[in-house]
Amino acid sequence: MSHRNDPLPLALYRAAQVRELDARLIAAGTPGFELMQRAAQAVWRALRRRWPDAREVTVLAGRGNNAGDGYLLAALAQHSGWRVRVLAVGDPGQLGGDAASACAEARAAGVAIEPWSECAPLRGVLVDALLGTGLNGAVREPYAQAIRLANASGLPVLAVDIPSGLCADTGRVLGVALQAELTVTFIGLKLGLYCLDGPDYCGALVFDDLRGDPALLASVAPAALRLSAGSLPRLAPRPRNAHKGLFGHVLLVGGDLGFGGAALLAAESCLRSGAGLVSLATRDEHVPALLARRPEVMARGVQSSFQLQDLLAQADVLVLGPGCGQGAWGRGLLAGLGALDKPQVWDADALNLLAAAQLTPPSGNWLVTPHPGEAARLLDCTTAEVQADRPAAALALARRLNAVVLLKGLGSLVATPAGELYLCDHGHPAMAGAGLGDVLAGLLGALLAQGLDVAAAARLGVWLHARAGERLGRGGRGLAAADLIETLRELLEEHSPCLK
């Protein structure tokens, strides 16, 4: 999604909330038809900015208010001398209310309105005014056919409010969805534009509040908030006489045979992200390699939980799971650690062991970092069900575990047991590789060690991690997890300078 420098709001809403905002604007004195006119004008401005030399537009219209926006856009283009056609996929005779008035205005302007046909030629910029935000089930014919042919046309597509076929609440493609180059959305940003398939289908994003009263628009609490540099917690500057004891001691437990790299990545990330002291409990076989690469990490080979006792007594924060496996070694080390009254990060196989009822979780003050498959196991559902509504899954898991949940993936989500939800809309496809979750776990441990609470650490950590991947992703494929660690250090310094 190419909206990084756009002044977009942070609040994200579900479709029902946006409908409520629309109703409140009307009840406060702005007629619905006037809001529709403002929406059409916003689309027209965006269309001309994006394609100033197009001079031709084909509007694909349905039979709801989304179609009304399209008909009014067609009238504006007609008045400006553009070549304009509306292909009515929804019968104009079934339009009602403001949408019917918009269709009448388009006719009065001389716009050619033709019934949809698979043989109808598509020309110019295609304006998607088909289905809008109210869609819940799979797209039906003839809408599905129109979407398929528009996608196959190779023509630029502007979506009105949301690409048709995309669920406004979850970002799920409902059978088929229109692939937009530009989406102009109104009143409130829809959560689905940022989740799952949303960023791949909406293209560049333009927002217009339709000149609604800011106080009224703020009267409905959003479903989620996007993370931004200005809204994130910051680490305090360090005093000149700082010493390692002021910035926490993190103990990482992980790295069964064959998985030592995961533990090393987490430990190095923790060290580079500012933890005062970092200890790693791992397999004996991994200690020489770990010390050769990162001698600052206090690596100890352990075979049983008894050997952890002195390390646990010294630790302020625990990071459990990177590379620990699900065998007897990992189970034995992690058993009982949930009862310790220390901030904890649970990752990877710690979560799989928890889902299998092999471990007892903490009662609070902990953070879990599942990918969708791990979240599904913890919720006793399928990965497809988690992905079908990622925001709902994250919130449900936070309530079930009484933990802060960082659900990884496109549009990573941070959910709290109190029902707060945050979304990170940064990242890069080059991050699709092994070990990046281990780097994130170590970073989160370091932020906790430096004084952030679990919810604040999750918000700042996921944002730093995604921004690092975004910065390095410019180099393309082949991004290695270890590449992120130095960039995380740079970004953390940019965000929270070590000195005043």
C-alpha positions in Angstrom: 0.0 0.0 0.0 1.6 3.3 -1.1 0.2 5.7 1.4 3.3 6.2 3.7 3.4 10.0 3.4 -0.3 10.7 3.3 -1.8 12.5 6.3 -4.2 9.7 7.1 -6.0 9.4 10.5 -4.9 6.8 13.0 -8.5 5.6 13.8 -9.8 2.5 12.1 -13.4 1.5 12.1 -15.6 -1.5 11.2 -18.3 -0.9 8.6 -21.1 -0.7 11.1 -19.3 2.1 13.0 -18.8 4.1 9.8 -22.6 3.7 9.0 -23.3 5.0 12.5 -21.0 8.0 11.9 -22.8 8.7 8.6 -26.2 8.5 10.4 -24.9 11.0 13.1 -23.7 13.4 10.5 -27.2 13.3 8.8 -29.0 13.6 12.2 -26.8 16.7 13.0 -28.0 18.5 9.9 -26.0 17.4 6.9 -28.4 15.8 4.3 -27.4 12.4 3.0 -27.5 13.7 -0.6 -25.0 16.4 0.3 -22.7 13.9 1.9 -23.0 11.9 -1.4 -22.1 14.9 -3.4 -19.1 15.6 -1.2 -17.9 12.0 -1.7 -18.3 12.3 -5.5 -16.3 15.5 -5.4 -13.5 13.9 -3.4 -13.4 11.0 -5.9 -13.3 13.5 -8.8 -10.4 15.4 -7.3 -8.4 12.3 -6.6 -9.1 10.9 -10.1 -7.8 14.1 -11.8 -4.7 14.2 -9.6 -3.9 10.6 -10.4 -4.8 10.5 -14.1 -4.8 14.2 -15.3 -4.7 13.2 -19.0 -7.2 10.4 -18.9 -10.2 12.3 -20.3 -12.4 9.1 -20.3 -14.0 7.2 -17.5 -16.3 4.2 -17.2 -18.3 3.9 -14.0 -19.3 0.4 -12.9 -22.4 1.0 -10.8 -24.3 -1.2 -8.4 -27.6 -0.3 -6.7 -26.8 1.2 -3.3 -25.3 4.4 -2.0 -21.9 3.4 -3.4 -23.5 3.5 -6.8 -24.9 6.9 -6.0 -21.4 8.2 -5.5 -20.5 6.8 -8.9 -23.4 8.4 -10.7 -22.6 11.8 -9.2 -18.9 11.3 -10.2 -20.1 10.5 -13.8 -22.1 13.8 -13.8 -19.0 15.8 -12.7 -16.8 14.2 -15.4 -19.5 14.8 -18.0 -19.7 18.5 -17.1 -15.9 18.7 -17.4 -16.0 17.5 -21.0 -14.7 14.0 -20.3 -16.1 10.9 -22.2 -18.3 9.2 -19.7 -20.3 6.0 -19.6 -22.0 4.2 -16.7 -22.3 0.5 -17.0 -25.2 -0.4 -14.6 -24.5 -3.8 -13.2 -27.3 -3.1 -10.7 -30.7 -2.1 -12.2 -31.1 1.7 -12.0 -34.8 1.1 -11.6 -34.2 -0.5 -8.3 -32.3 2.5 -6.9 -33.9 4.3 -4.0 -33.5 7.5 -1.9 -30.3 9.5 -2.5 -28.9 6.9 -4.9 -32.0 7.4 -7.2 -31.5 11.1 -7.0 -27.8 10.7 -8.0 -28.8 8.6 -11.0 -31.3 11.2 -12.1 -28.7 13.9 -11.9 -26.3 11.8 -14.1 -29.1 11.4 -16.7 -29.9 15.1 -16.6 -26.2 15.8 -17.2 -26.3 13.7 -20.4 -24.4 10.7 -19.0 -24.8 7.5 -21.1 -26.2 4.8 -18.8 -26.1 1.3 -20.3 -27.0 -2.0 -18.8 -24.1 -4.3 -17.9 -23.0 -6.8 -20.5 -20.0 -9.0 -20.7 -19.5 -7.7 -24.2 -19.6 -4.0 -23.1 -16.2 -2.4 -23.9 -14.3 -1.0 -20.9 -12.4 2.2 -21.6 -10.5 4.9 -19.7 -10.3 4.9 -16.0 -12.6 2.3 -14.4 -14.5 3.6 -11.4 -15.7 0.9 -9.0 -19.0 2.0 -7.5 -20.4 -1.6 -7.3 -20.8 -2.9 -3.8 -19.3 -0.7 -1.1 -18.8 -1.6 2.6 -22.0 -3.5 3.2 -21.0 -6.7 1.6 -20.8 -9.7 4.0 -21.2 -12.8 1.8 -19.6 -14.0 -1.4 -19.9 -11.7 -4.4 -22.8 -12.9 -6.7 -23.3 -12.7 -10.4 -23.4 -10.5 -12.4 -21.1 -8.5 -10.0 -18.5 -11.2 -9.9 -18.3 -11.3 -13.7 -17.9 -7.5 -13.9 -15.1 -7.6 -11.3 -13.3 -10.4 -13.2 -13.5 -8.6 -16.5 -12.4 -5.3 -14.9 -9.4 -7.0 -13.4 -8.5 -8.6 -16.7 -8.9 -5.4 -18.7 -5.5 -4.0 -17.6 -7.1 -0.6 -17.2 -6.5 1.6 -14.1 -9.2 1.2 -11.4 -10.4 3.7 -8.8 -12.4 2.2 -6.0 -15.1 4.3 -4.3 -14.8 3.8 -0.5 -13.5 0.2 -0.8 -12.7 -2.2 -3.6 -15.8 -4.2 -4.4 -15.5 -7.8 -3.0 -13.2 -6.8 -0.1 -14.7 -7.2 3.4 -14.6 -3.8 5.1 -14.1 -5.3 8.5 -11.5 -8.0 7.9 -9.8 -7.4 4.6 -10.9 -10.8 3.4 -11.6 -11.3 -0.3 -15.2 -12.5 -0.6 -14.8 -14.8 -3.5 -13.5 -12.2 -5.9 -12.4 -8.5 -5.5 -11.6 -5.6 -7.7 -7.9 -4.8 -7.9 -7.7 -1.1 -7.5 -4.8 1.3 -8.2 -6.4 4.0 -6.0 -9.1 3.8 -3.3 -10.9 6.9 -2.1 -12.5 6.3 1.3 -14.8 8.4 3.4 -15.7 9.5 6.9 -13.6 6.8 8.7 -10.8 4.5 7.6 -12.1 1.0 7.3 -10.2 -1.7 9.2 -10.3 -4.1 6.3 -8.2 -1.7 4.1 -5.2 -2.6 6.4 -5.8 -6.3 7.2 -5.1 -9.5 5.3 -5.7 -8.9 1.6 -6.7 -5.2 1.9 -3.4 -3.6 1.2 -2.9 -5.7 -1.9 -6.3 -4.7 -3.3 -6.8 -1.0 -2.4 -3.6 0.4 -4.0 -2.9 4.0 -3.0 -5.3 5.3 -0.3 -6.9 8.7 -0.2 -9.1 9.7 2.8 -11.8 12.4 3.0 -13.9 13.1 6.1 -16.5 14.8 3.9 -16.1 17.9 6.1 -17.8 16.2 9.0 -17.7 17.9 12.4 -14.5 16.6 14.1 -16.2 16.4 17.5 -19.0 14.3 16.0 -16.6 12.0 14.1 -14.7 11.5 17.4 -17.9 10.5 19.2 -17.6 6.8 18.1 -14.7 4.9 19.5 -12.7 3.3 16.7 -12.2 -0.4 16.5 -8.4 0.0 16.3 -5.7 2.6 16.1 -2.8 2.6 13.6 0.6 2.8 15.2 2.7 5.9 14.3 6.0 7.3 15.5 4.2 10.2 17.3 1.8 8.0 19.2 4.3 5.4 20.4 5.9 5.2 23.8 9.5 6.3 24.1 12.4 5.1 26.2 13.7 7.8 28.5 17.2 9.2 27.8 20.0 7.7 29.8 21.8 9.6 32.5 25.5 10.3 31.9 26.4 8.0 34.8 24.4 5.1 33.4 25.5 1.5 34.1 24.3 -1.9 32.9 22.4 -2.6 36.1 19.9 0.2 35.3 18.6 -1.4 32.1 17.5 -4.9 33.2 18.7 -8.4 33.0 17.0 -10.5 30.3 17.1 -14.3 30.5 16.3 -16.1 27.2 15.5 -19.8 27.3 15.7 -21.7 24.0 17.8 -23.3 21.3 17.3 -27.1 21.4 19.5 -29.2 19.1 19.2 -27.9 15.6 17.7 -24.6 16.6 20.6 -22.8 18.2 20.4 -20.0 15.6 16.9 -19.0 16.8 18.2 -18.5 20.4 21.3 -16.6 19.2 19.2 -14.2 17.0 16.9 -13.5 19.9 19.8 -12.9 22.3 21.8 -10.7 19.9 18.6 -8.6 19.1 18.0 -8.2 22.8 21.6 -7.1 23.4 21.6 -4.6 20.5 18.2 -3.2 21.5 19.6 -1.9 24.8 19.1 -4.5 27.5 21.7 -4.0 30.3 22.5 -7.8 30.7 21.5 -10.7 28.5 21.8 -14.4 29.6 20.9 -17.3 27.4 20.1 -20.8 28.7 20.5 -23.3 25.8 22.0 -26.6 24.9 25.7 -27.2 25.8 26.5 -27.9 22.2 25.6 -24.3 21.2 27.6 -22.4 23.7 31.0 -22.3 21.9 29.4 -21.0 18.7 27.3 -18.4 20.6 30.3 -17.1 22.5 32.4 -16.9 19.3 29.7 -14.8 17.6 28.5 -12.7 20.5 30.7 -13.0 23.6 28.7 -10.2 25.4 25.8 -12.7 25.8 26.2 -14.9 29.0 25.5 -18.2 27.4 25.1 -21.3 29.6 24.5 -24.9 28.7 21.6 -26.3 30.7 20.0 -29.8 30.8 17.4 -29.3 33.5 15.2 -26.7 35.2 17.4 -27.1 38.3 20.3 -25.5 36.5 18.1 -22.5 35.7 17.5 -21.5 39.3 20.4 -19.1 39.8 19.8 -17.5 36.4 16.1 -17.0 37.2 17.0 -15.4 40.5 19.1 -12.8 38.6 16.7 -12.1 35.7 14.3 -9.2 35.5 12.6 -10.3 32.3 12.1 -13.7 30.6 11.9 -14.5 26.9 10.8 -18.1 26.4 10.6 -20.2 23.4 12.9 -19.2 20.5 14.1 -22.6 19.1 13.2 -24.5 22.3 11.4 -27.3 20.4 8.6 -29.3 21.8 10.6 -32.2 23.2 11.5 -33.2 26.7 14.4 -30.7 27.0 12.2 -27.6 26.1 9.2 -28.9 28.2 11.4 -29.5 31.2 13.0 -26.1 31.1 9.8 -24.1 30.6 7.7 -26.0 33.1 6.8 -23.8 36.0 8.3 -20.6 34.6 4.8 -19.1 34.1 4.4 -18.9 37.9 7.3 -16.5 38.2 6.3 -12.9 38.9 8.4 -11.3 36.1 7.5 -9.7 32.8 7.6 -12.5 30.2 7.6 -12.9 26.4 6.3 -16.2 25.1 7.2 -17.0 21.5 7.4 -20.0 19.1 7.4 -23.4 20.7 6.5 -22.0 24.1 3.1 -21.2 22.5 2.8 -24.6 20.9 3.5 -26.3 24.2 1.0 -24.0 25.9 -1.6 -24.9 23.3 -0.9 -28.6 23.9 -1.6 -28.0 27.7 2.1 -28.9 28.5 2.7 -25.6 30.2 0.9 -23.3 32.7 0.7 -19.7 31.6 1.3 -16.6 33.8 -1.7 -15.0 35.4 -0.8 -11.6 33.9 2.1 -9.2 32.9 3.0 -11.3 29.8 3.2 -10.9 26.1 2.6 -13.6 23.4 3.8 -13.3 19.8 1.9 -15.9 17.7 1.8 -16.2 14.0 -1.6 -17.2 12.6 -1.0 -20.9 12.9 0.1 -20.6 16.6 -2.9 -18.4 17.3 -5.2 -21.0 15.8 -3.8 -23.7 18.1 -4.2 -21.5 21.1 -7.8 -20.7 20.1 -8.6 -24.3 19.1 -9.6 -23.3 15.6 -8.1 -23.3 12.1 -5.6 -20.9 10.7 -8.2 -20.0 8.1 -10.6 -19.0 10.8 -7.9 -16.8 12.4 -7.2 -15.1 9.1 -10.8 -14.7 8.3 -11.1 -12.1 11.1 -7.6 -11.3 12.4 -8.8 -8.4 14.7 -11.4 -10.6 16.3 -8.9 -13.5 16.8 -6.3 -11.2 18.4 -8.9 -9.8 20.9 -10.3 -13.2 21.7 -6.8 -14.6 22.4 -5.9 -11.6 24.6 -9.1 -12.2 26.7 -8.6 -16.0 26.8 -4.9 -15.8 28.0 -5.2 -12.5 30.0 -2.1 -11.5 28.0 -1.1 -8.8 25.5 -1.2 -10.5 22.1 1.0 -9.5 19.2 -0.6 -11.4 16.2 2.1 -11.3 13.5 1.4 -11.0 9.7 0.4 -8.3 7.3 -1.1 -5.6 9.5 0.3 -7.1 12.7 -2.1 -6.5 15.6 -1.5 -5.8 19.3 -4.5 -6.6 21.4 -4.9 -6.2 25.2 -7.2 -8.1 27.6 -9.1 -4.8 28.1 -10.1 -4.8 24.4 -7.6 -2.3 23.0 -6.5 -3.0 19.5 -3.6 -1.5 17.6 -2.5 -2.2 14.0 1.0 -1.8 12.4 0.7 -1.0 8.7 4.4 -1.1 8.1 6.6 -3.9 6.9 7.8 -5.5 3.6 7.3 -8.8 1.8 11.1 -9.4 2.0 10.5 -10.1 5.6 8.9 -13.4 4.7 11.7 -15.6 6.0 13.0 -17.6 8.9 14.2 -16.0 12.1 12.5 -12.6 12.0 10.2 -13.7 14.9 13.2 -14.5 17.0 14.7 -11.1 16.4 11.3 -9.6 17.4 11.2 -11.6 20.6 14.6 -10.4 21.7 13.7 -6.8 20.9 10.6 -7.1 23.1 12.6 -8.5 26.0 15.0 -5.5 25.8 12.2 -3.0 25.8 10.6 -4.6 28.8 14.0 -4.6 30.6 14.3 -0.9 30.0 11.1 -0.2 31.7 8.2 -0.4 29.3 5.1 -2.3 30.3 4.1 -5.3 28.1 1.5 -3.4 26.1 3.8 -0.5 25.4 6.7 -2.8 24.5 4.5 -4.7 22.1 3.4 -1.5 20.3 6.9 0.0 20.0 8.6 -3.4 19.3 6.3 -4.4 16.4 6.6 -0.9 14.9 10.4 -0.9 15.1 10.6 -4.4 13.7 8.3 -3.6 10.7 10.1 -0.3 10.0 13.4 -2.1 10.0 12.1 -4.6 7.5 10.7 -1.9 5.4 14.0 0.0 5.3 16.0 -3.1 4.4 13.3 -4.4 2.1 14.3 -1.8 -0.5 17.1 -4.2 -1.3 14.6 -6.8 -2.4 14.5 -10.5 -1.8 17.0 -12.4 0.4 16.6 -10.4 3.6 18.2 -12.4 6.5 16.8 -12.0 10.0 20.2 -11.0 11.4 20.3 -8.0 8.9 17.5 -6.4 11.0 19.4 -6.2 14.2 21.7 -3.2 13.5 18.9 -1.4 11.7 16.7 -1.9 14.8 19.4 -0.2 16.8 19.5 2.8 14.4 15.7 3.1 14.4 15.5 2.9 18.2 18.0 5.7 18.5 16.1 7.8 16.0 12.9 7.3 18.0 14.3 7.4 21.6 17.7 9.0 21.6 20.1 7.7 24.2 21.1 11.2 25.3 18.9 14.3 25.5 
